[in-house]
Amino acid sequence: MRLGRHLVSSALGLTLVAAPTLTGCGLFDGGSRLDEAFEYLPADSYSVVFTDRQAIAERKGVDDIDPRDVSEDDIERYRTALEVESNGTILSGSLAAMQNASFNEFDIVWEAETSWGDFATARGAGHAMVWKVTDDFDFDALAEELSDLDYSGTSTGEAQQFTANDAGAVGGTYTWSHMLLVPDEQLVAGTAWEGSLDTIAGVAADDVDSLADDGEFDDLAEVAGEAEHVALTGGAATCGLESGHPIPERFWPEYADLEAPARRALVISSESAESQFVLEYAEDSTAEDDVDARRQLVAEGIEPQGRQPFSALGEFDVERDGDLIVVSAEYERGPQQALSAFIGGTGPDLCLPD
């Protein structure tokens, strides 16, 4: 089963992979790969989906595949290894199609997908996939391949941007009409959104502020620690969707006692069936006000989409630490059910817009 897309906007893809249990609030020395990813994402990102592909491959024993010599057996072995992990990165669904490409799944260290800009109105919004690639990645080979595939390239400093001359032909080897190569940073990016890669190139060149500069998701990243996968959403996107709120207004009175967090995150465990929904509030007092309502929600409340009691969906534990609430969830159908709830805004972290 291909896990759901559409976290908070129609252009935002979401591919969740299992991640280790939350390890507390300490990051390892030098920061995590999630911290590194923040260096390349725009400061006004309202959604981030991060996957540490290399760590997953190492843990599953499939980190020995040569990206330039991928056999059918390699593909089958990799697919089998990731069956319980969902489908890996956004490229994992194209293992065969990209088997002989100059850029494929096995080149990726980590993947970060982000949407940024004015979420409420979608004016000036951007979206991109960003990949950190291995140290021996051949950028010249990828540039040559894109030219052969009828992409036109332009250079700005160390970065090269490529645009498909015939957008209708996109979808064979590569599915992005715009691609960015930044060899100095071991970075590749792709998007279908005109102008988005100008922003990513600016961030990579330190000409545009990054999430690392902004600090928007720093506390949630600290909670996630070295997680292989984490999804984050904040700002105006936290409690609503551009196309409307997922909970019909006639049900809103049932959830009126819940406070609205400033940011939300989901971390899925690889060690068990447990997932963590993390809610961050603007003030400690708001979290304190909300924790009892969350406990009542999972004990006695109704899940707004399927209209089933939360208690029938799995086991939930609600804890508060300062301005954070963490809901540990063990759904009957496992992490994929937690993912669907997070995407739909109907899990134990649900909230209504202010």
LINFEN-V268189 format. One line per field, one symbol per residue. ss: DSSP state (A for helix, B for strand, O for the rest). burial: # if it has 16 or more other C-alpha atoms within 10 Angstrom, else .. Layout:
ss: ???
burial: ???
This chain:
ss: OOOOOOOOOOOOOOOOOOBOOOOOOOOOOOOOAAAAAAOOOBOOBBBBBBBOAAAAAAAAOOOOOOOOOOOAAAAAAAAAAOAAAOOOOOOAAAOOOOOOOOOOAAABBBBBBBBBOOOOOOOOOBBBBBBBBOOOOOAAAAAAAAAAOOBBBBBBOOBBBBBBOOAAAOOOOOOOOBBBBBAAAOBBBBBOOOOAAAAAAAAAOOOOOBAAAAOOOAAAAAAAOOOOBBBBBBAAAOOOOOOOOOOOAAAAAAAOOOOOOOBBBBBBBOOOOOBBBBBBOOOAAAAAAAAAAAAAAAAAOBOOOOOOBAAAABBBBBBBBOOBBBBBBBBOOOAAAAAAAAAAOOOOOOOOOO
burial: ..#.#.###.############....#....####.#####################....#..#.#..#...##..##.##..########..##.##.###################.....#########...#.#..##.###.###.#.....######.....#..##.########..#######...##########..#####...###.######################....##.......#.##############..#########..#.###.##.###.###.####....###.##.#.#.#..#########..###################..
